[in-house]
Amino acid sequence: MDDISSAAAGQLKAFIERIERLEEEKKNISDDIKDVYAEAKGNGFDTKVLRKIVSIRKQDQNERKEQDEILTLYMQALGMEG
């Protein structure tokens, strides 16, 4: 029973250490992304628009088209678009 507990404890520790390393990498990547947005802003780009473009580019083309059509429909219903 001690061998199983010891093995399980070792495996658990390995999982925890991997998660901690990945969390640190995630933080570093997040900081790098913030730096890129700050650089873009410093060069006169609108970071809200950049974030929206990144979000749009992640979407499936059909999904994006459907959302655009619904947005247009709603805007027309509200008299915001001809």
mmCIF file of the N, C-alpha and C atoms, coordinates in Angstrom:
data_MODEL
# 
_entry.id   MODEL 
# 
loop_
_atom_site.group_PDB 
_atom_site.id 
_atom_site.type_symbol 
_atom_site.label_atom_id 
_atom_site.label_alt_id 
_atom_site.label_comp_id 
_atom_site.label_asym_id 
_atom_site.label_entity_id 
_atom_site.label_seq_id 
_atom_site.pdbx_PDB_ins_code 
_atom_site.Cartn_x 
_atom_site.Cartn_y 
_atom_site.Cartn_z 
_atom_site.occupancy 
_atom_site.B_iso_or_equiv 
_atom_site.pdbx_formal_charge 
_atom_site.auth_seq_id 
_atom_site.auth_comp_id 
_atom_site.auth_asym_id 
_atom_site.auth_atom_id 
_atom_site.pdbx_PDB_model_num 
ATOM 1   N N  . MET A 1 1  ? 0.818   -1.191 0.000   1.00 0.00 ? 1  MET A N  1 
ATOM 2   C CA . MET A 1 1  ? 0.000   0.000  0.000   1.00 0.00 ? 1  MET A CA 1 
ATOM 3   C C  . MET A 1 1  ? 0.868   1.263  0.000   1.00 0.00 ? 1  MET A C  1 
ATOM 4   N N  . ASP A 1 2  ? 1.996   1.213  0.704   1.00 0.00 ? 2  ASP A N  1 
ATOM 5   C CA . ASP A 1 2  ? 2.881   2.372  0.738   1.00 0.00 ? 2  ASP A CA 1 
ATOM 6   C C  . ASP A 1 2  ? 3.458   2.669  -0.638  1.00 0.00 ? 2  ASP A C  1 
ATOM 7   N N  . ASP A 1 3  ? 3.744   1.604  -1.435  1.00 0.00 ? 3  ASP A N  1 
ATOM 8   C CA . ASP A 1 3  ? 4.272   1.812  -2.783  1.00 0.00 ? 3  ASP A CA 1 
ATOM 9   C C  . ASP A 1 3  ? 3.258   2.538  -3.656  1.00 0.00 ? 3  ASP A C  1 
ATOM 10  N N  . ILE A 1 4  ? 2.005   2.163  -3.534  1.00 0.00 ? 4  ILE A N  1 
ATOM 11  C CA . ILE A 1 4  ? 0.952   2.803  -4.327  1.00 0.00 ? 4  ILE A CA 1 
ATOM 12  C C  . ILE A 1 4  ? 0.804   4.258  -3.881  1.00 0.00 ? 4  ILE A C  1 
ATOM 13  N N  . SER A 1 5  ? 0.792   4.490  -2.621  1.00 0.00 ? 5  SER A N  1 
ATOM 14  C CA . SER A 1 5  ? 0.663   5.854  -2.109  1.00 0.00 ? 5  SER A CA 1 
ATOM 15  C C  . SER A 1 5  ? 1.849   6.703  -2.531  1.00 0.00 ? 5  SER A C  1 
ATOM 16  N N  . SER A 1 6  ? 3.026   6.134  -2.471  1.00 0.00 ? 6  SER A N  1 
ATOM 17  C CA . SER A 1 6  ? 4.235   6.838  -2.860  1.00 0.00 ? 6  SER A CA 1 
ATOM 18  C C  . SER A 1 6  ? 4.217   7.157  -4.351  1.00 0.00 ? 6  SER A C  1 
ATOM 19  N N  . ALA A 1 7  ? 3.795   6.178  -5.157  1.00 0.00 ? 7  ALA A N  1 
ATOM 20  C CA . ALA A 1 7  ? 3.722   6.387  -6.601  1.00 0.00 ? 7  ALA A CA 1 
ATOM 21  C C  . ALA A 1 7  ? 2.676   7.444  -6.937  1.00 0.00 ? 7  ALA A C  1 
ATOM 22  N N  . ALA A 1 8  ? 1.523   7.363  -6.267  1.00 0.00 ? 8  ALA A N  1 
ATOM 23  C CA . ALA A 1 8  ? 0.460   8.336  -6.512  1.00 0.00 ? 8  ALA A CA 1 
ATOM 24  C C  . ALA A 1 8  ? 0.910   9.733  -6.082  1.00 0.00 ? 8  ALA A C  1 
ATOM 25  N N  . ALA A 1 9  ? 1.605   9.812  -4.972  1.00 0.00 ? 9  ALA A N  1 
ATOM 26  C CA . ALA A 1 9  ? 2.095   11.101 -4.494  1.00 0.00 ? 9  ALA A CA 1 
ATOM 27  C C  . ALA A 1 9  ? 3.099   11.690 -5.484  1.00 0.00 ? 9  ALA A C  1 
ATOM 28  N N  . GLY A 1 10 ? 3.981   10.834 -6.018  1.00 0.00 ? 10 GLY A N  1 
ATOM 29  C CA . GLY A 1 10 ? 4.964   11.292 -7.003  1.00 0.00 ? 10 GLY A CA 1 
ATOM 30  C C  . GLY A 1 10 ? 4.284   11.788 -8.270  1.00 0.00 ? 10 GLY A C  1 
ATOM 31  N N  . GLN A 1 11 ? 3.274   11.043 -8.701  1.00 0.00 ? 11 GLN A N  1 
ATOM 32  C CA . GLN A 1 11 ? 2.538   11.439 -9.905  1.00 0.00 ? 11 GLN A CA 1 
ATOM 33  C C  . GLN A 1 11 ? 1.794   12.758 -9.661  1.00 0.00 ? 11 GLN A C  1 
ATOM 34  N N  . LEU A 1 12 ? 1.183   12.876 -8.498  1.00 0.00 ? 12 LEU A N  1 
ATOM 35  C CA . LEU A 1 12 ? 0.472   14.103 -8.148  1.00 0.00 ? 12 LEU A CA 1 
ATOM 36  C C  . LEU A 1 12 ? 1.423   15.294 -8.154  1.00 0.00 ? 12 LEU A C  1 
ATOM 37  N N  . LYS A 1 13 ? 2.587   15.113 -7.553  1.00 0.00 ? 13 LYS A N  1 
ATOM 38  C CA . LYS A 1 13 ? 3.577   16.185 -7.505  1.00 0.00 ? 13 LYS A CA 1 
ATOM 39  C C  . LYS A 1 13 ? 4.006   16.576 -8.911  1.00 0.00 ? 13 LYS A C  1 
ATOM 40  N N  . ALA A 1 14 ? 4.189   15.606 -9.792  1.00 0.00 ? 14 ALA A N  1 
ATOM 41  C CA . ALA A 1 14 ? 4.584   15.887 -11.167 1.00 0.00 ? 14 ALA A CA 1 
ATOM 42  C C  . ALA A 1 14 ? 3.501   16.693 -11.891 1.00 0.00 ? 14 ALA A C  1 
ATOM 43  N N  . PHE A 1 15 ? 2.231   16.324 -11.679 1.00 0.00 ? 15 PHE A N  1 
ATOM 44  C CA . PHE A 1 15 ? 1.131   17.076 -12.295 1.00 0.00 ? 15 PHE A CA 1 
ATOM 45  C C  . PHE A 1 15 ? 1.123   18.523 -11.804 1.00 0.00 ? 15 PHE A C  1 
ATOM 46  N N  . ILE A 1 16 ? 1.252   18.686 -10.491 1.00 0.00 ? 16 ILE A N  1 
ATOM 47  C CA . ILE A 1 16 ? 1.241   20.025 -9.901  1.00 0.00 ? 16 ILE A CA 1 
ATOM 48  C C  . ILE A 1 16 ? 2.378   20.872 -10.460 1.00 0.00 ? 16 ILE A C  1 
ATOM 49  N N  . GLU A 1 17 ? 3.564   20.296 -10.553 1.00 0.00 ? 17 GLU A N  1 
ATOM 50  C CA . GLU A 1 17 ? 4.715   21.039 -11.066 1.00 0.00 ? 17 GLU A CA 1 
ATOM 51  C C  . GLU A 1 17 ? 4.531   21.424 -12.530 1.00 0.00 ? 17 GLU A C  1 
ATOM 52  N N  . ARG A 1 18 ? 3.943   20.511 -13.329 1.00 0.00 ? 18 ARG A N  1 
ATOM 53  C CA . ARG A 1 18 ? 3.662   20.835 -14.738 1.00 0.00 ? 18 ARG A CA 1 
ATOM 54  C C  . ARG A 1 18 ? 2.660   21.967 -14.840 1.00 0.00 ? 18 ARG A C  1 
ATOM 55  N N  . ILE A 1 19 ? 1.627   21.910 -14.020 1.00 0.00 ? 19 ILE A N  1 
ATOM 56  C CA . ILE A 1 19 ? 0.608   22.963 -14.029 1.00 0.00 ? 19 ILE A CA 1 
ATOM 57  C C  . ILE A 1 19 ? 1.234   24.298 -13.640 1.00 0.00 ? 19 ILE A C  1 
ATOM 58  N N  . GLU A 1 20 ? 2.067   24.283 -12.619 1.00 0.00 ? 20 GLU A N  1 
ATOM 59  C CA . GLU A 1 20 ? 2.727   25.522 -12.184 1.00 0.00 ? 20 GLU A CA 1 
ATOM 60  C C  . GLU A 1 20 ? 3.598   26.106 -13.286 1.00 0.00 ? 20 GLU A C  1 
ATOM 61  N N  . ARG A 1 21 ? 4.336   25.258 -13.984 1.00 0.00 ? 21 ARG A N  1 
ATOM 62  C CA . ARG A 1 21 ? 5.180   25.738 -15.096 1.00 0.00 ? 21 ARG A CA 1 
ATOM 63  C C  . ARG A 1 21 ? 4.318   26.340 -16.199 1.00 0.00 ? 21 ARG A C  1 
ATOM 64  N N  . LEU A 1 22 ? 3.229   25.662 -16.540 1.00 0.00 ? 22 LEU A N  1 
ATOM 65  C CA . LEU A 1 22 ? 2.339   26.150 -17.592 1.00 0.00 ? 22 LEU A CA 1 
ATOM 66  C C  . LEU A 1 22 ? 1.660   27.463 -17.182 1.00 0.00 ? 22 LEU A C  1 
ATOM 67  N N  . GLU A 1 23 ? 1.284   27.568 -15.916 1.00 0.00 ? 23 GLU A N  1 
ATOM 68  C CA . GLU A 1 23 ? 0.692   28.822 -15.430 1.00 0.00 ? 23 GLU A CA 1 
ATOM 69  C C  . GLU A 1 23 ? 1.697   29.968 -15.560 1.00 0.00 ? 23 GLU A C  1 
ATOM 70  N N  . GLU A 1 24 ? 2.945   29.705 -15.254 1.00 0.00 ? 24 GLU A N  1 
ATOM 71  C CA . GLU A 1 24 ? 3.987   30.724 -15.377 1.00 0.00 ? 24 GLU A CA 1 
ATOM 72  C C  . GLU A 1 24 ? 4.179   31.108 -16.846 1.00 0.00 ? 24 GLU A C  1 
ATOM 73  N N  . GLU A 1 25 ? 4.188   30.117 -17.737 1.00 0.00 ? 25 GLU A N  1 
ATOM 74  C CA . GLU A 1 25 ? 4.301   30.396 -19.170 1.00 0.00 ? 25 GLU A CA 1 
ATOM 75  C C  . GLU A 1 25 ? 3.106   31.216 -19.650 1.00 0.00 ? 25 GLU A C  1 
ATOM 76  N N  . LYS A 1 26 ? 1.914   30.861 -19.155 1.00 0.00 ? 26 LYS A N  1 
ATOM 77  C CA . LYS A 1 26 ? 0.697   31.581 -19.535 1.00 0.00 ? 26 LYS A CA 1 
ATOM 78  C C  . LYS A 1 26 ? 0.792   33.045 -19.105 1.00 0.00 ? 26 LYS A C  1 
ATOM 79  N N  . LYS A 1 27 ? 1.305   33.279 -17.893 1.00 0.00 ? 27 LYS A N  1 
ATOM 80  C CA . LYS A 1 27 ? 1.469   34.648 -17.409 1.00 0.00 ? 27 LYS A CA 1 
ATOM 81  C C  . LYS A 1 27 ? 2.457   35.404 -18.281 1.00 0.00 ? 27 LYS A C  1 
ATOM 82  N N  . ASN A 1 28 ? 3.563   34.750 -18.632 1.00 0.00 ? 28 ASN A N  1 
ATOM 83  C CA . ASN A 1 28 ? 4.565   35.404 -19.477 1.00 0.00 ? 28 ASN A CA 1 
ATOM 84  C C  . ASN A 1 28 ? 3.995   35.747 -20.854 1.00 0.00 ? 28 ASN A C  1 
ATOM 85  N N  . ILE A 1 29 ? 3.229   34.816 -21.419 1.00 0.00 ? 29 ILE A N  1 
ATOM 86  C CA . ILE A 1 29 ? 2.612   35.068 -22.725 1.00 0.00 ? 29 ILE A CA 1 
ATOM 87  C C  . ILE A 1 29 ? 1.606   36.207 -22.619 1.00 0.00 ? 29 ILE A C  1 
ATOM 88  N N  . SER A 1 30 ? 0.811   36.212 -21.557 1.00 0.00 ? 30 SER A N  1 
ATOM 89  C CA . SER A 1 30 ? -0.156  37.288 -21.345 1.00 0.00 ? 30 SER A CA 1 
ATOM 90  C C  . SER A 1 30 ? 0.550   38.638 -21.240 1.00 0.00 ? 30 SER A C  1 
ATOM 91  N N  . ASP A 1 31 ? 1.664   38.668 -20.534 1.00 0.00 ? 31 ASP A N  1 
ATOM 92  C CA . ASP A 1 31 ? 2.442   39.908 -20.427 1.00 0.00 ? 31 ASP A CA 1 
ATOM 93  C C  . ASP A 1 31 ? 2.978   40.325 -21.790 1.00 0.00 ? 31 ASP A C  1 
ATOM 94  N N  . ASP A 1 32 ? 3.429   39.365 -22.590 1.00 0.00 ? 32 ASP A N  1 
ATOM 95  C CA . ASP A 1 32 ? 3.937   39.669 -23.932 1.00 0.00 ? 32 ASP A CA 1 
ATOM 96  C C  . ASP A 1 32 ? 2.832   40.259 -24.814 1.00 0.00 ? 32 ASP A C  1 
ATOM 97  N N  . ILE A 1 33 ? 1.630   39.702 -24.707 1.00 0.00 ? 33 ILE A N  1 
ATOM 98  C CA . ILE A 1 33 ? 0.501   40.197 -25.493 1.00 0.00 ? 33 ILE A CA 1 
ATOM 99  C C  . ILE A 1 33 ? 0.171   41.634 -25.078 1.00 0.00 ? 33 ILE A C  1 
ATOM 100 N N  . LYS A 1 34 ? 0.171   41.902 -23.783 1.00 0.00 ? 34 LYS A N  1 
ATOM 101 C CA . LYS A 1 34 ? -0.067  43.267 -23.301 1.00 0.00 ? 34 LYS A CA 1 
ATOM 102 C C  . LYS A 1 34 ? 0.975   44.227 -23.856 1.00 0.00 ? 34 LYS A C  1 
ATOM 103 N N  . ASP A 1 35 ? 2.219   43.776 -23.905 1.00 0.00 ? 35 ASP A N  1 
ATOM 104 C CA . ASP A 1 35 ? 3.298   44.609 -24.444 1.00 0.00 ? 35 ASP A CA 1 
ATOM 105 C C  . ASP A 1 35 ? 3.068   44.932 -25.923 1.00 0.00 ? 35 ASP A C  1 
ATOM 106 N N  . VAL A 1 36 ? 2.595   43.955 -26.687 1.00 0.00 ? 36 VAL A N  1 
ATOM 107 C CA . VAL A 1 36 ? 2.333   44.177 -28.110 1.00 0.00 ? 36 VAL A CA 1 
ATOM 108 C C  . VAL A 1 36 ? 1.202   45.186 -28.280 1.00 0.00 ? 36 VAL A C  1 
ATOM 109 N N  . TYR A 1 37 ? 0.128   45.043 -27.490 1.00 0.00 ? 37 TYR A N  1 
ATOM 110 C CA . TYR A 1 37 ? -0.959  46.014 -27.561 1.00 0.00 ? 37 TYR A CA 1 
ATOM 111 C C  . TYR A 1 37 ? -0.473  47.415 -27.178 1.00 0.00 ? 37 TYR A C  1 
ATOM 112 N N  . ALA A 1 38 ? 0.368   47.503 -26.154 1.00 0.00 ? 38 ALA A N  1 
ATOM 113 C CA . ALA A 1 38 ? 0.906   48.809 -25.739 1.00 0.00 ? 38 ALA A CA 1 
ATOM 114 C C  . ALA A 1 38 ? 1.767   49.406 -26.857 1.00 0.00 ? 38 ALA A C  1 
ATOM 115 N N  . GLU A 1 39 ? 2.554   48.573 -27.517 1.00 0.00 ? 39 GLU A N  1 
ATOM 116 C CA . GLU A 1 39 ? 3.384   49.044 -28.629 1.00 0.00 ? 39 GLU A CA 1 
ATOM 117 C C  . GLU A 1 39 ? 2.506   49.536 -29.777 1.00 0.00 ? 39 GLU A C  1 
ATOM 118 N N  . ALA A 1 40 ? 1.452   48.773 -30.084 1.00 0.00 ? 40 ALA A N  1 
ATOM 119 C CA . ALA A 1 40 ? 0.534   49.170 -31.150 1.00 0.00 ? 40 ALA A CA 1 
ATOM 120 C C  . ALA A 1 40 ? -0.134  50.503 -30.799 1.00 0.00 ? 40 ALA A C  1 
ATOM 121 N N  . LYS A 1 41 ? -0.549  50.646 -29.543 1.00 0.00 ? 41 LYS A N  1 
ATOM 122 C CA . LYS A 1 41 ? -1.170  51.897 -29.098 1.00 0.00 ? 41 LYS A CA 1 
ATOM 123 C C  . LYS A 1 41 ? -0.184  53.049 -29.226 1.00 0.00 ? 41 LYS A C  1 
ATOM 124 N N  . GLY A 1 42 ? 1.056   52.811 -28.867 1.00 0.00 ? 42 GLY A N  1 
ATOM 125 C CA . GLY A 1 42 ? 2.093   53.829 -28.990 1.00 0.00 ? 42 GLY A CA 1 
ATOM 126 C C  . GLY A 1 42 ? 2.338   54.258 -30.425 1.00 0.00 ? 42 GLY A C  1 
ATOM 127 N N  . ASN A 1 43 ? 1.966   53.385 -31.360 1.00 0.00 ? 43 ASN A N  1 
ATOM 128 C CA . ASN A 1 43 ? 2.115   53.703 -32.784 1.00 0.00 ? 43 ASN A CA 1 
ATOM 129 C C  . ASN A 1 43 ? 0.815   54.220 -33.389 1.00 0.00 ? 43 ASN A C  1 
ATOM 130 N N  . GLY A 1 44 ? -0.154  54.541 -32.526 1.00 0.00 ? 44 GLY A N  1 
ATOM 131 C CA . GLY A 1 44 ? -1.369  55.183 -32.985 1.00 0.00 ? 44 GLY A CA 1 
ATOM 132 C C  . GLY A 1 44 ? -2.532  54.262 -33.324 1.00 0.00 ? 44 GLY A C  1 
ATOM 133 N N  . PHE A 1 45 ? -2.403  52.986 -33.065 1.00 0.00 ? 45 PHE A N  1 
ATOM 134 C CA . PHE A 1 45 ? -3.497  52.053 -33.361 1.00 0.00 ? 45 PHE A CA 1 
ATOM 135 C C  . PHE A 1 45 ? -4.470  51.976 -32.185 1.00 0.00 ? 45 PHE A C  1 
ATOM 136 N N  . ASP A 1 46 ? -5.740  51.761 -32.501 1.00 0.00 ? 46 ASP A N  1 
ATOM 137 C CA . ASP A 1 46 ? -6.793  51.630 -31.496 1.00 0.00 ? 46 ASP A CA 1 
ATOM 138 C C  . ASP A 1 46 ? -6.803  50.183 -31.002 1.00 0.00 ? 46 ASP A C  1 
ATOM 139 N N  . THR A 1 47 ? -6.462  49.993 -29.743 1.00 0.00 ? 47 THR A N  1 
ATOM 140 C CA . THR A 1 47 ? -6.329  48.626 -29.225 1.00 0.00 ? 47 THR A CA 1 
ATOM 141 C C  . THR A 1 47 ? -7.674  47.913 -29.101 1.00 0.00 ? 47 THR A C  1 
ATOM 142 N N  . LYS A 1 48 ? -8.760  48.664 -28.894 1.00 0.00 ? 48 LYS A N  1 
ATOM 143 C CA . LYS A 1 48 ? -10.076 48.026 -28.849 1.00 0.00 ? 48 LYS A CA 1 
ATOM 144 C C  . LYS A 1 48 ? -10.402 47.396 -30.196 1.00 0.00 ? 48 LYS A C  1 
ATOM 145 N N  . VAL A 1 49 ? -10.066 48.112 -31.248 1.00 0.00 ? 49 VAL A N  1 
ATOM 146 C CA . VAL A 1 49 ? -10.321 47.593 -32.592 1.00 0.00 ? 49 VAL A CA 1 
ATOM 147 C C  . VAL A 1 49 ? -9.406  46.396 -32.873 1.00 0.00 ? 49 VAL A C  1 
ATOM 148 N N  . LEU A 1 50 ? -8.158  46.488 -32.457 1.00 0.00 ? 50 LEU A N  1 
ATOM 149 C CA . LEU A 1 50 ? -7.240  45.365 -32.648 1.00 0.00 ? 50 LEU A CA 1 
ATOM 150 C C  . LEU A 1 50 ? -7.757  44.115 -31.942 1.00 0.00 ? 50 LEU A C  1 
ATOM 151 N N  . ARG A 1 51 ? -8.235  44.274 -30.714 1.00 0.00 ? 51 ARG A N  1 
ATOM 152 C CA . ARG A 1 51 ? -8.779  43.131 -29.965 1.00 0.00 ? 51 ARG A CA 1 
ATOM 153 C C  . ARG A 1 51 ? -9.999  42.545 -30.675 1.00 0.00 ? 51 ARG A C  1 
ATOM 154 N N  . LYS A 1 52 ? -10.837 43.426 -31.225 1.00 0.00 ? 52 LYS A N  1 
ATOM 155 C CA . LYS A 1 52 ? -12.019 42.964 -31.950 1.00 0.00 ? 52 LYS A CA 1 
ATOM 156 C C  . LYS A 1 52 ? -11.605 42.181 -33.193 1.00 0.00 ? 52 LYS A C  1 
ATOM 157 N N  . ILE A 1 53 ? -10.608 42.668 -33.907 1.00 0.00 ? 53 ILE A N  1 
ATOM 158 C CA . ILE A 1 53 ? -10.128 41.966 -35.105 1.00 0.00 ? 53 ILE A CA 1 
ATOM 159 C C  . ILE A 1 53 ? -9.570  40.597 -34.738 1.00 0.00 ? 53 ILE A C  1 
ATOM 160 N N  . VAL A 1 54 ? -8.803  40.526 -33.669 1.00 0.00 ? 54 VAL A N  1 
ATOM 161 C CA . VAL A 1 54 ? -8.261  39.238 -33.222 1.00 0.00 ? 54 VAL A CA 1 
ATOM 162 C C  . VAL A 1 54 ? -9.408  38.286 -32.904 1.00 0.00 ? 54 VAL A C  1 
ATOM 163 N N  . SER A 1 55 ? -10.430 38.794 -32.228 1.00 0.00 ? 55 SER A N  1 
ATOM 164 C CA . SER A 1 55 ? -11.596 37.977 -31.891 1.00 0.00 ? 55 SER A CA 1 
ATOM 165 C C  . SER A 1 55 ? -12.318 37.489 -33.144 1.00 0.00 ? 55 SER A C  1 
ATOM 166 N N  . ILE A 1 56 ? -12.494 38.390 -34.105 1.00 0.00 ? 56 ILE A N  1 
ATOM 167 C CA . ILE A 1 56 ? -13.184 38.040 -35.347 1.00 0.00 ? 56 ILE A CA 1 
ATOM 168 C C  . ILE A 1 56 ? -12.401 36.977 -36.112 1.00 0.00 ? 56 ILE A C  1 
ATOM 169 N N  . ARG A 1 57 ? -11.093 37.121 -36.160 1.00 0.00 ? 57 ARG A N  1 
ATOM 170 C CA . ARG A 1 57 ? -10.266 36.179 -36.922 1.00 0.00 ? 57 ARG A CA 1 
ATOM 171 C C  . ARG A 1 57 ? -10.272 34.769 -36.333 1.00 0.00 ? 57 ARG A C  1 
ATOM 172 N N  . LYS A 1 58 ? -10.626 34.666 -35.051 1.00 0.00 ? 58 LYS A N  1 
ATOM 173 C CA . LYS A 1 58 ? -10.718 33.354 -34.414 1.00 0.00 ? 58 LYS A CA 1 
ATOM 174 C C  . LYS A 1 58 ? -11.983 32.613 -34.818 1.00 0.00 ? 58 LYS A C  1 
ATOM 175 N N  . GLN A 1 59 ? -12.988 33.353 -35.274 1.00 0.00 ? 59 GLN A N  1 
ATOM 176 C CA . GLN A 1 59 ? -14.276 32.765 -35.585 1.00 0.00 ? 59 GLN A CA 1 
ATOM 177 C C  . GLN A 1 59 ? -14.247 32.021 -36.918 1.00 0.00 ? 59 GLN A C  1 
ATOM 178 N N  . ASP A 1 60 ? -15.116 31.052 -37.006 1.00 0.00 ? 60 ASP A N  1 
ATOM 179 C CA . ASP A 1 60 ? -15.371 30.355 -38.252 1.00 0.00 ? 60 ASP A CA 1 
ATOM 180 C C  . ASP A 1 60 ? -16.007 31.348 -39.226 1.00 0.00 ? 60 ASP A C  1 
ATOM 181 N N  . GLN A 1 61 ? -15.677 31.258 -40.507 1.00 0.00 ? 61 GLN A N  1 
ATOM 182 C CA . GLN A 1 61 ? -16.173 32.195 -41.506 1.00 0.00 ? 61 GLN A CA 1 
ATOM 183 C C  . GLN A 1 61 ? -17.703 32.220 -41.556 1.00 0.00 ? 61 GLN A C  1 
ATOM 184 N N  . ASN A 1 62 ? -18.329 31.062 -41.495 1.00 0.00 ? 62 ASN A N  1 
ATOM 185 C CA . ASN A 1 62 ? -19.794 31.003 -41.537 1.00 0.00 ? 62 ASN A CA 1 
ATOM 186 C C  . ASN A 1 62 ? -20.411 31.622 -40.285 1.00 0.00 ? 62 ASN A C  1 
ATOM 187 N N  . GLU A 1 63 ? -19.799 31.369 -39.144 1.00 0.00 ? 63 GLU A N  1 
ATOM 188 C CA . GLU A 1 63 ? -20.278 31.941 -37.888 1.00 0.00 ? 63 GLU A CA 1 
ATOM 189 C C  . GLU A 1 63 ? -20.187 33.463 -37.933 1.00 0.00 ? 63 GLU A C  1 
ATOM 190 N N  . ARG A 1 64 ? -19.069 33.949 -38.446 1.00 0.00 ? 64 ARG A N  1 
ATOM 191 C CA . ARG A 1 64 ? -18.853 35.393 -38.546 1.00 0.00 ? 64 ARG A CA 1 
ATOM 192 C C  . ARG A 1 64 ? -19.884 36.026 -39.483 1.00 0.00 ? 64 ARG A C  1 
ATOM 193 N N  . LYS A 1 65 ? -20.138 35.378 -40.615 1.00 0.00 ? 65 LYS A N  1 
ATOM 194 C CA . LYS A 1 65 ? -21.110 35.895 -41.575 1.00 0.00 ? 65 LYS A CA 1 
ATOM 195 C C  . LYS A 1 65 ? -22.506 35.949 -40.946 1.00 0.00 ? 65 LYS A C  1 
ATOM 196 N N  . GLU A 1 66 ? -22.877 34.892 -40.233 1.00 0.00 ? 66 GLU A N  1 
ATOM 197 C CA . GLU A 1 66 ? -24.183 34.846 -39.586 1.00 0.00 ? 66 GLU A CA 1 
ATOM 198 C C  . GLU A 1 66 ? -24.313 35.964 -38.553 1.00 0.00 ? 66 GLU A C  1 
ATOM 199 N N  . GLN A 1 67 ? -23.279 36.181 -37.751 1.00 0.00 ? 67 GLN A N  1 
ATOM 200 C CA . GLN A 1 67 ? -23.310 37.247 -36.752 1.00 0.00 ? 67 GLN A CA 1 
ATOM 201 C C  . GLN A 1 67 ? -23.427 38.616 -37.412 1.00 0.00 ? 67 GLN A C  1 
ATOM 202 N N  . ASP A 1 68 ? -22.697 38.812 -38.510 1.00 0.00 ? 68 ASP A N  1 
ATOM 203 C CA . ASP A 1 68 ? -22.765 40.083 -39.231 1.00 0.00 ? 68 ASP A CA 1 
ATOM 204 C C  . ASP A 1 68 ? -24.170 40.333 -39.765 1.00 0.00 ? 68 ASP A C  1 
ATOM 205 N N  . GLU A 1 69 ? -24.799 39.289 -40.287 1.00 0.00 ? 69 GLU A N  1 
ATOM 206 C CA . GLU A 1 69 ? -26.151 39.430 -40.820 1.00 0.00 ? 69 GLU A CA 1 
ATOM 207 C C  . GLU A 1 69 ? -27.148 39.768 -39.713 1.00 0.00 ? 69 GLU A C  1 
ATOM 208 N N  . ILE A 1 70 ? -27.010 39.118 -38.566 1.00 0.00 ? 70 ILE A N  1 
ATOM 209 C CA . ILE A 1 70 ? -27.907 39.389 -37.438 1.00 0.00 ? 70 ILE A CA 1 
ATOM 210 C C  . ILE A 1 70 ? -27.675 40.806 -36.918 1.00 0.00 ? 70 ILE A C  1 
ATOM 211 N N  . LEU A 1 71 ? -26.416 41.212 -36.819 1.00 0.00 ? 71 LEU A N  1 
ATOM 212 C CA . LEU A 1 71 ? -26.099 42.564 -36.366 1.00 0.00 ? 71 LEU A CA 1 
ATOM 213 C C  . LEU A 1 71 ? -26.721 43.599 -37.296 1.00 0.00 ? 71 LEU A C  1 
ATOM 214 N N  . THR A 1 72 ? -26.578 43.394 -38.596 1.00 0.00 ? 72 THR A N  1 
ATOM 215 C CA . THR A 1 72 ? -27.166 44.308 -39.576 1.00 0.00 ? 72 THR A CA 1 
ATOM 216 C C  . THR A 1 72 ? -28.682 44.365 -39.423 1.00 0.00 ? 72 THR A C  1 
ATOM 217 N N  . LEU A 1 73 ? -29.304 43.224 -39.268 1.00 0.00 ? 73 LEU A N  1 
ATOM 218 C CA . LEU A 1 73 ? -30.749 43.141 -39.103 1.00 0.00 ? 73 LEU A CA 1 
ATOM 219 C C  . LEU A 1 73 ? -31.195 43.927 -37.855 1.00 0.00 ? 73 LEU A C  1 
ATOM 220 N N  . TYR A 1 74 ? -30.507 43.724 -36.742 1.00 0.00 ? 74 TYR A N  1 
ATOM 221 C CA . TYR A 1 74 ? -30.848 44.418 -35.500 1.00 0.00 ? 74 TYR A CA 1 
ATOM 222 C C  . TYR A 1 74 ? -30.652 45.925 -35.652 1.00 0.00 ? 74 TYR A C  1 
ATOM 223 N N  . MET A 1 75 ? -29.567 46.312 -36.278 1.00 0.00 ? 75 MET A N  1 
ATOM 224 C CA . MET A 1 75 ? -29.293 47.735 -36.454 1.00 0.00 ? 75 MET A CA 1 
ATOM 225 C C  . MET A 1 75 ? -30.357 48.389 -37.349 1.00 0.00 ? 75 MET A C  1 
ATOM 226 N N  . GLN A 1 76 ? -30.768 47.669 -38.385 1.00 0.00 ? 76 GLN A N  1 
ATOM 227 C CA . GLN A 1 76 ? -31.827 48.187 -39.247 1.00 0.00 ? 76 GLN A CA 1 
ATOM 228 C C  . GLN A 1 76 ? -33.129 48.325 -38.451 1.00 0.00 ? 76 GLN A C  1 
ATOM 229 N N  . ALA A 1 77 ? -33.432 47.359 -37.620 1.00 0.00 ? 77 ALA A N  1 
ATOM 230 C CA . ALA A 1 77 ? -34.649 47.405 -36.809 1.00 0.00 ? 77 ALA A CA 1 
ATOM 231 C C  . ALA A 1 77 ? -34.635 48.587 -35.862 1.00 0.00 ? 77 ALA A C  1 
ATOM 232 N N  . LEU A 1 78 ? -33.462 49.002 -35.444 1.00 0.00 ? 78 LEU A N  1 
ATOM 233 C CA . LEU A 1 78 ? -33.335 50.144 -34.529 1.00 0.00 ? 78 LEU A CA 1 
ATOM 234 C C  . LEU A 1 78 ? -33.137 51.471 -35.273 1.00 0.00 ? 78 LEU A C  1 
ATOM 235 N N  . GLY A 1 79 ? -33.160 51.404 -36.617 1.00 0.00 ? 79 GLY A N  1 
ATOM 236 C CA . GLY A 1 79 ? -32.993 52.606 -37.408 1.00 0.00 ? 79 GLY A CA 1 
ATOM 237 C C  . GLY A 1 79 ? -31.571 53.145 -37.410 1.00 0.00 ? 79 GLY A C  1 
ATOM 238 N N  . MET A 1 80 ? -30.625 52.293 -37.147 1.00 0.00 ? 80 MET A N  1 
ATOM 239 C CA . MET A 1 80 ? -29.222 52.712 -37.065 1.00 0.00 ? 80 MET A CA 1 
ATOM 240 C C  . MET A 1 80 ? -28.484 52.544 -38.382 1.00 0.00 ? 80 MET A C  1 
ATOM 241 N N  . GLU A 1 81 ? -29.080 51.819 -39.317 1.00 0.00 ? 81 GLU A N  1 
ATOM 242 C CA . GLU A 1 81 ? -28.422 51.532 -40.597 1.00 0.00 ? 81 GLU A CA 1 
ATOM 243 C C  . GLU A 1 81 ? -29.482 51.481 -41.676 1.00 0.00 ? 81 GLU A C  1 
ATOM 244 N N  . GLY A 1 82 ? -29.151 52.031 -42.839 1.00 0.00 ? 82 GLY A N  1 
ATOM 245 C CA . GLY A 1 82 ? -30.096 52.090 -43.950 1.00 0.00 ? 82 GLY A CA 1 
ATOM 246 C C  . GLY A 1 82 ? -30.287 50.788 -44.581 1.00 0.00 ? 82 GLY A C  1 
# 
